Amino acid sequence: MAIDGETGVRQQPDGSWVWLARWLGGVEQSGKSYPSREEAVQALREVLDDTGNA
């Protein structure tokens, strides 16, 4: 999967989901995959809340 710099969630070829977050220093992808889109969105929200970006 190419990382194009967008913040959000993406479905992988195996059907799992990952989040992507754009920071000043680049783009970060979640270190794990999630079975559902909703779980990936929740995990991304938690990351953004922790950094004060939400």
Secondary structure, DSSP 4 states (H G I P E B T S, - for coil): ----S--EEEE-TTS-EEEEEEETTEEEE-SS-BSSHHHHHHHHHHHHHHHT--
